[in-house]
Amino acid sequence: MQGRIHSFESFGTVDGPGIRYVIFMQGCPLRCKYCHNPDSWDVRSGSSYSAEEVARGALRYKNYWRGGGGVTVSGGEPLLQADFVTELFSVLKRSGVHTAVDTSGVTFDPANEKSLQKHAKLLEYTDLFLLDIKHIDGDGCRRLTGADNENELAFARFLSDNGKDIWIRQVLVPGITDGEDYLRRTRAFIDTLKTVRRVEVLPYHTMGEVKYKNMGIPYPLAGVKPPDERSVRFAKDVLGAD
């Protein structure tokens, strides 16, 4: 099986526990206004690799994985290529590697049996899910990403019901996701889940703006500044984040 891959990072420190090898998959169905990798949207771009090739490349760095490190698959939206990720993780598990997926959960459809089976198979080989809560409000999520949040919230419940460890991630965008009501609703949702091990607040940044310029795409959040320290602290307090 071949996967389309955007890029690799050999020494990741913010994509799960410890030092990690990070694989950024190509392709994403969402158009998050704060996305800093618009070059990862098109699943037809990137480079093609087999699961064995990617696993061999990752395992070269295994001796550096300290602090419970391992391999994280991110994106784009990695579960757009869920079958490939499952095959890759099955290979890595033969070498005892800790595996994690950074996902929005948008590809999960609780009403579709094939989707349920596909994602259940992935769970067999995945130790940790870094789940991005794009926006707790359905309308707000549509305005922010182009899609509602039903699938991602259903996926969170699916992970919890199946005993899989979750790290919740909330990108804090001034005027969009930082409202007190939204934050408290997000915390209330988190409280319904049984396997959340950590909550992270990720302050919005503008580092991807140059990519939009280079690709000739209007930057959706032009003029929006990163949140100040007080706003970040408040969000962390409400969400119970580290």
C-alpha positions as CSV (number, residue, x, y, z in Angstrom):
1,M,0.0,0.0,0.0
2,Q,1.2,3.5,-0.9
3,G,0.7,6.6,1.1
4,R,0.9,10.3,-0.1
5,I,3.2,12.1,2.3
6,H,3.9,15.8,2.7
7,S,7.0,15.8,4.8
8,F,8.8,14.2,7.8
9,E,10.3,15.6,11.0
10,S,12.9,13.5,12.7
11,F,13.0,15.3,16.1
12,G,9.5,16.4,17.1
13,T,8.8,17.5,20.6
14,V,5.2,18.9,20.5
15,D,3.4,16.0,18.8
16,G,2.8,13.6,21.7
17,P,5.0,12.4,24.6
18,G,8.7,12.4,24.4
19,I,10.9,12.9,21.3
20,R,9.0,11.7,18.2
21,Y,9.4,11.0,14.5
22,V,6.5,12.9,12.9
23,I,5.0,12.0,9.5
24,F,2.9,14.7,7.9
25,M,0.4,13.0,5.5
26,Q,-0.9,14.8,2.4
27,G,-4.5,15.7,2.0
28,C,-7.2,17.4,4.1
29,P,-10.9,17.8,3.5
30,L,-11.1,20.8,5.9
31,R,-10.1,24.4,5.2
32,C,-9.4,25.7,8.6
33,K,-8.8,29.5,8.5
34,Y,-5.8,29.2,10.7
35,C,-4.2,26.3,8.8
36,H,-0.4,26.9,8.4
37,N,0.1,24.1,5.9
38,P,-2.2,24.9,2.9
39,D,0.3,23.0,0.7
40,S,-0.9,19.8,2.5
41,W,-4.5,20.1,1.3
42,D,-4.3,18.3,-2.0
43,V,-4.0,14.6,-1.5
44,R,-2.6,14.2,-5.0
45,S,0.5,16.2,-4.1
46,G,3.4,15.1,-1.9
47,S,5.5,12.0,-2.4
48,S,4.4,8.3,-2.5
49,Y,5.9,5.8,0.0
50,S,5.1,2.3,1.1
51,A,4.4,1.6,4.8
52,E,7.6,-0.4,5.0
53,E,9.6,2.4,3.5
54,V,8.2,4.9,6.0
55,A,8.7,2.5,8.9
56,R,12.3,1.9,8.0
57,G,13.0,5.6,7.8
58,A,11.4,6.2,11.2
59,L,13.2,3.3,12.9
60,R,16.6,4.8,12.1
61,Y,15.9,7.3,14.8
62,K,14.6,4.9,17.5
63,N,17.6,5.3,19.8
64,Y,16.7,9.0,20.1
65,W,13.1,8.5,21.3
66,R,13.3,9.6,24.9
67,G,10.6,10.2,27.4
68,G,8.1,7.7,26.0
69,G,8.6,8.9,22.5
70,G,7.8,7.2,19.2
71,V,6.0,8.0,16.0
72,T,3.2,10.4,15.4
73,V,1.3,10.7,12.1
74,S,-0.1,14.1,11.5
75,G,-1.2,16.1,8.5
76,G,-3.1,17.4,6.6
77,E,-5.7,15.0,7.9
78,P,-3.9,11.7,8.4
79,L,-7.1,9.6,8.6
80,L,-8.0,10.6,5.0
81,Q,-5.5,7.8,4.4
82,A,-6.5,5.7,7.4
83,D,-5.8,2.3,5.8
84,F,-2.2,3.4,5.1
85,V,-1.8,4.6,8.7
86,T,-3.1,1.4,10.0
87,E,-0.7,-0.6,7.9
88,L,2.2,1.6,8.9
89,F,1.4,1.3,12.6
90,S,1.0,-2.5,12.3
91,V,4.6,-2.6,11.0
92,L,5.9,-0.2,13.7
93,K,4.2,-2.3,16.4
94,R,6.4,-5.2,15.5
95,S,9.3,-3.1,16.8
96,G,7.5,-2.0,20.0
97,V,7.0,1.6,18.8
98,H,4.6,3.9,20.6
99,T,2.2,5.3,18.0
100,A,0.1,8.4,17.9
101,V,-2.3,10.1,15.5
102,D,-3.0,13.8,15.4
103,T,-6.4,14.1,13.9
104,S,-9.6,16.2,13.7
105,G,-11.7,13.1,13.5
106,V,-13.6,14.5,10.5
107,T,-13.3,11.3,8.5
108,F,-15.2,9.3,11.1
109,D,-18.8,8.5,10.3
110,P,-20.7,6.8,13.1
111,A,-23.6,5.9,10.8
112,N,-21.4,4.1,8.2
113,E,-20.4,0.5,9.0
114,K,-17.3,0.6,6.8
115,S,-16.1,3.8,8.6
116,L,-16.7,2.1,11.9
117,Q,-14.7,-1.0,10.9
118,K,-11.9,1.1,9.3
119,H,-11.4,3.2,12.4
120,A,-11.8,0.3,14.8
121,K,-9.0,-1.4,13.0
122,L,-6.8,1.6,13.4
123,L,-7.5,1.6,17.1
124,E,-5.8,-1.8,17.4
125,Y,-2.4,-0.3,16.5
126,T,-2.7,3.2,18.0
127,D,-1.6,4.1,21.5
128,L,-2.6,7.8,21.6
129,F,-4.9,10.1,19.7
130,L,-4.2,13.9,19.7
131,L,-7.7,15.1,18.9
132,D,-8.2,18.6,17.6
133,I,-11.4,20.2,18.8
134,K,-11.8,22.8,16.0
135,H,-14.8,24.5,17.5
136,I,-17.4,23.2,20.1
137,D,-20.2,25.1,18.3
138,G,-21.5,23.5,15.1
139,D,-22.1,26.8,13.3
140,G,-18.8,28.2,14.5
141,C,-17.0,25.1,13.3
142,R,-18.6,25.4,9.8
143,R,-17.5,29.1,9.6
144,L,-14.0,28.2,10.8
145,T,-13.3,24.9,8.9
146,G,-16.0,24.5,6.2
147,A,-17.5,21.5,8.0
148,D,-19.6,21.0,11.2
149,N,-18.2,19.2,14.3
150,E,-20.5,16.2,14.5
151,N,-18.0,13.7,13.2
152,E,-15.1,14.9,15.4
153,L,-17.2,14.9,18.6
154,A,-18.6,11.4,17.7
155,F,-15.0,10.2,17.1
156,A,-14.0,11.5,20.6
157,R,-16.9,9.5,22.1
158,F,-15.8,6.5,20.0
159,L,-12.3,6.7,21.3
160,S,-13.5,7.1,24.9
161,D,-15.9,4.2,24.7
162,N,-13.1,2.0,23.3
163,G,-10.6,2.9,26.1
164,K,-8.1,4.8,23.9
165,D,-6.0,7.5,25.4
166,I,-6.8,11.0,24.2
167,W,-5.0,14.4,24.3
168,I,-7.5,17.2,23.5
169,R,-6.0,20.1,21.6
170,Q,-7.8,23.5,21.3
171,V,-6.4,26.2,18.9
172,L,-7.1,29.5,20.6
173,V,-8.0,32.1,17.9
174,P,-9.0,35.6,19.2
175,G,-12.6,36.3,18.4
176,I,-13.3,32.8,17.1
177,T,-12.6,30.1,19.7
178,D,-11.6,32.1,22.8
179,G,-15.1,33.1,24.0
180,E,-15.8,32.1,27.6
181,D,-19.0,30.3,26.6
182,Y,-17.2,28.2,24.0
183,L,-14.4,27.3,26.4
184,R,-16.9,26.2,29.1
185,R,-18.9,24.2,26.6
186,T,-15.6,22.5,25.5
187,R,-14.7,21.7,29.1
188,A,-18.2,20.3,29.6
189,F,-17.8,18.0,26.6
190,I,-14.4,16.9,27.8
191,D,-15.9,16.0,31.1
192,T,-18.2,13.4,29.3
193,L,-15.1,11.5,28.1
194,K,-13.4,8.8,30.2
195,T,-9.9,8.6,28.6
196,V,-8.7,12.2,28.2
197,R,-5.2,12.2,29.6
198,R,-4.2,15.8,28.8
199,V,-5.7,19.1,27.4
200,E,-3.5,21.5,25.5
201,V,-4.2,25.1,24.4
202,L,-2.4,26.0,21.2
203,P,-2.2,29.8,20.7
204,Y,-3.0,30.9,17.1
205,H,0.1,32.1,15.2
206,T,0.7,33.6,11.8
207,M,3.7,31.6,10.8
208,G,1.9,30.0,7.8
209,E,0.8,33.3,6.3
210,V,3.8,33.5,4.0
211,K,2.8,30.1,2.4
212,Y,-0.6,31.6,1.4
213,K,1.2,34.5,-0.2
214,N,3.6,32.2,-2.0
215,M,0.7,30.1,-3.3
216,G,-1.4,33.1,-4.3
217,I,-4.2,32.3,-1.8
218,P,-5.8,35.0,0.3
219,Y,-5.0,34.5,4.0
220,P,-8.4,34.2,5.8
221,L,-7.2,35.6,9.1
222,A,-5.3,38.6,7.8
223,G,-4.9,41.1,10.6
224,V,-5.8,38.7,13.4
225,K,-3.1,38.8,16.0
226,P,-2.0,35.9,18.3
227,P,-3.8,35.8,21.7
228,D,-2.1,37.6,24.5
229,E,-0.8,35.8,27.6
230,R,-3.8,36.7,29.7
231,S,-6.2,35.1,27.2
232,V,-4.1,32.0,26.9
233,R,-3.9,31.7,30.7
234,F,-7.7,32.1,31.0
235,A,-8.4,29.4,28.4
236,K,-6.0,27.0,30.1
237,D,-7.7,27.6,33.5
238,V,-11.2,27.0,32.0
239,L,-10.1,23.9,30.0
240,G,-7.9,22.5,32.7
241,A,-5.0,22.5,30.3
242,D,-1.3,22.0,31.1
